Amino acid sequence: MVFASNTIPTDFGLVLAAIAGAGSLLLIALRFVPEAKS
């Protein structure tokens, strides 16, 4: 992450971090939804 922050602009890095965080949360939510329905 240190090297990425030095080579990639901070705004672009923050956007990637936000997308990665939201994507991981969506994957976790999709995993629990079928279990809750059943």
Secondary structure, 3 states (H helix, E strand, C coil): CHHHHHHCCHHHHHHHHHHHHHHHHHHHHHHHHHHHHC
